[in-house]
């Protein structure tokens, strides 16, 4: 079972309203005698209707001297909406949304990185896979598409990868339909 090791409570003298919450602040001395708020973990009520309360949870950090810059939001779900995770956004519009802010106007920005490391010796065939699974029947979920990168050379300075798209046909496991590589 889960055991509570601590509890932080916020009560109000007035009527609770959306936006009320509780925070744990983390302060650190950054100069002699100067403590700065380095980050916080907090909850914020999005609904305070008795019996159907909803809370979001946030993680804030100090960025360039500005405290409480929210960097992650865990948005509570409802009966008609899944819970959502936002990275660098306080109002995620999908189950997982990342937002990159930069000055790039004519180049691509990395918004996500999926890494695969091994405790062994990397060999041809190592890579990553992203699977897209969908419910196809009552209690039945199937991977319909997978995208992968597969190492075709792991020689230092001459590494090469193929990009592979696999799809499901006739209920069978996903099989390769397209491979893009250096041939």
C-alpha positions as CSV (number, residue, x, y, z in Angstrom):
1,X,0.0,0.0,0.0
2,X,1.0,3.6,-0.4
3,X,1.8,5.3,2.8
4,X,1.7,9.1,3.2
5,X,5.0,10.4,4.6
6,X,3.8,14.0,4.8
7,X,0.9,16.2,4.1
8,X,0.7,19.9,3.1
9,X,-2.7,21.5,3.6
10,X,-4.0,24.9,2.4
11,X,-7.2,26.1,4.0
12,X,-8.9,29.4,3.4
13,X,-11.1,31.7,5.5
14,X,-13.3,32.3,2.5
15,X,-14.9,30.1,-0.1
16,X,-12.4,27.9,-2.0
17,X,-12.3,28.7,-5.7
18,X,-10.6,27.3,-8.8
19,X,-6.9,28.3,-8.6
20,X,-6.4,27.5,-5.0
21,X,-3.5,25.2,-4.3
22,X,-0.6,24.1,-2.2
23,X,3.1,24.3,-3.0
24,X,6.4,23.0,-1.8
25,X,9.1,25.6,-2.5
26,X,12.8,24.9,-2.8
27,X,15.2,27.7,-1.9
28,X,18.9,27.7,-2.1
29,X,21.6,30.2,-1.0
30,X,23.0,31.7,-4.3
31,X,25.1,34.4,-2.7
32,X,26.2,35.1,0.9
33,X,23.0,35.8,2.8
34,X,20.8,35.6,-0.3
35,X,18.3,32.7,-0.7
36,X,16.5,32.3,-4.1
37,X,13.5,30.2,-5.0
38,X,15.0,27.5,-7.3
39,X,11.8,25.6,-7.9
40,X,8.5,24.4,-6.7
41,X,6.1,21.4,-6.9
42,X,2.5,22.5,-6.6
43,X,-1.2,21.7,-7.1
44,X,-3.8,24.0,-8.5
45,X,-7.5,23.3,-8.2
46,X,-9.3,23.5,-11.6
47,X,-12.7,22.5,-10.0
48,X,-13.7,22.8,-6.3
49,X,-17.2,21.3,-6.7
50,X,-17.6,19.0,-3.8
51,X,-17.3,15.4,-4.9
52,X,-15.9,16.2,-8.3
53,X,-12.8,18.2,-7.4
54,X,-10.0,18.3,-10.0
55,X,-6.4,19.4,-9.5
56,X,-3.5,19.9,-11.9
57,X,0.1,19.5,-10.7
58,X,3.0,21.6,-11.8
59,X,6.7,21.7,-11.6
60,X,8.4,25.1,-11.7
61,X,12.0,26.1,-11.9
62,X,14.0,29.2,-11.8
63,X,15.1,30.3,-15.2
64,X,17.5,33.3,-15.8
65,X,16.7,34.7,-12.4
66,X,12.9,34.4,-12.7
67,X,11.3,32.1,-10.1
68,X,8.3,29.9,-10.7
69,X,8.6,29.4,-14.4
70,X,6.4,26.4,-15.0
71,X,8.1,23.7,-17.1
72,X,5.8,20.7,-16.6
73,X,2.1,20.5,-16.1
74,X,0.2,17.3,-15.2
75,X,-3.4,18.2,-16.2
76,X,-6.1,16.2,-14.5
77,X,-8.5,14.2,-16.6
78,X,-12.3,14.3,-16.5
79,X,-15.0,11.8,-17.5
80,X,-14.7,13.0,-21.1
81,X,-11.0,14.1,-21.3
82,X,-7.8,12.1,-20.7
83,X,-5.2,13.5,-18.3
84,X,-2.6,15.5,-20.1
85,X,1.1,16.3,-19.7
86,X,2.5,19.6,-20.9
87,X,6.2,20.4,-21.1
88,X,6.8,24.1,-21.4
89,X,3.0,24.7,-21.7
90,X,0.4,25.3,-19.0
91,X,-2.5,24.2,-21.2
92,X,-1.6,21.0,-23.1
93,X,-3.9,20.3,-26.0
94,X,-3.0,16.6,-26.4
95,X,-2.2,13.7,-24.0
96,X,1.5,14.7,-24.3
97,X,2.5,18.1,-25.7
98,X,5.9,19.7,-25.8
99,X,6.5,23.3,-26.7
100,X,9.9,24.6,-27.8
101,X,10.6,28.3,-27.6
102,X,13.6,29.6,-29.6
103,X,14.7,32.1,-32.2
104,X,14.8,29.7,-35.1
105,X,13.0,30.9,-38.2
106,X,14.3,28.8,-41.0
107,X,15.5,25.6,-39.4
108,X,14.1,22.7,-37.4
109,X,14.2,22.5,-33.6
110,X,14.5,19.3,-31.6
111,X,11.3,18.9,-29.5
112,X,11.8,15.4,-28.4
113,X,14.6,12.8,-28.2
114,X,14.2,9.1,-27.7
115,X,17.5,7.5,-26.7
116,X,18.6,3.9,-26.5
117,X,21.8,3.0,-24.7
118,X,23.1,-0.5,-24.1
119,X,25.3,-2.0,-21.3
120,X,26.8,-4.3,-24.0
121,X,28.6,-3.6,-27.3
122,X,26.4,-1.8,-29.8
123,X,25.8,-3.9,-32.9
124,X,24.1,-3.7,-36.3
125,X,20.3,-3.8,-35.6
126,X,20.3,-1.6,-32.5
127,X,17.8,1.2,-32.6
128,X,14.5,2.7,-31.3
129,X,10.9,1.9,-32.0
130,X,7.8,4.0,-31.5
131,X,4.6,2.0,-31.6
132,X,1.1,3.3,-32.3
133,X,-1.5,1.1,-30.5
134,X,-5.3,1.4,-30.9
135,X,-8.2,-0.4,-29.4
136,X,-9.8,-2.6,-32.1
137,X,-12.4,-4.4,-29.9
138,X,-13.6,-4.7,-26.4
139,X,-10.5,-5.1,-24.3
140,X,-8.4,-5.7,-27.4
141,X,-5.5,-3.3,-28.3
142,X,-3.3,-3.8,-31.4
143,X,-0.1,-2.1,-32.6
144,X,-1.2,-0.9,-36.1
145,X,2.0,1.1,-37.0
146,X,5.6,1.2,-35.8
147,X,8.3,3.6,-36.7
148,X,11.9,2.7,-36.1
149,X,15.5,3.6,-36.7
150,X,17.8,0.6,-37.2
151,X,21.6,0.8,-37.2
152,X,23.1,-0.6,-40.4
153,X,26.7,0.4,-39.3
154,X,28.0,1.0,-35.8
155,X,31.6,1.7,-36.9
156,X,32.8,4.9,-35.2
157,X,32.7,7.7,-37.6
158,X,30.8,5.7,-40.2
159,X,27.5,5.1,-38.3
160,X,24.4,4.6,-40.5
161,X,20.8,4.1,-39.9
162,X,17.6,3.1,-41.8
163,X,14.2,4.5,-41.1
164,X,11.6,1.7,-41.2
165,X,7.8,2.0,-41.3
166,X,5.8,-1.1,-40.4
167,X,2.0,-1.5,-40.6
168,X,-0.5,-4.2,-39.7
169,X,-2.4,-6.0,-42.4
170,X,-5.2,-8.6,-41.9
171,X,-4.8,-8.8,-38.1
172,X,-1.2,-10.0,-38.3
173,X,1.7,-8.4,-36.4
174,X,3.2,-5.3,-38.0
175,X,5.5,-6.0,-40.9
176,X,7.9,-3.8,-42.8
177,X,6.3,-1.8,-45.6
178,X,8.8,1.0,-46.2
179,X,12.6,1.4,-45.5
180,X,14.5,4.5,-46.2
181,X,18.3,4.2,-46.0
182,X,21.5,4.9,-47.8
183,X,21.7,2.3,-50.5
